[in-house]
């Protein structure tokens, strides 16, 4: 679980990043989750855009993806979701969270 201070820090980092994935009419599928896992492992922080054709709202999609990928839902703004999961190897972590 991340603190509000850490969440604010991650929101700032995410604001500089581009959107990596788009969620469309298929919704949350096993294939989509399999694509997110290596991206979260490598980048730790990813941004996803939920298209208008998606069956779930951005908030519902974010909560579902966070649970499925064992990550933290950092932010939902409009149709954009930000997820964070630290790299499993502490030596490969790129984002150092404030305490």
Buried (B, 14 or more C-beta within 10 A) or exposed (E): EBEEEBBEBBBEBBEEEEBBBEBEEEBBEEEBEEEBBEBBBEBBBBBBBBEEEBEBEBEBBBBBBBEBBEBBBBBBEEBBBBBBBBBEEEEEEEBEBEE
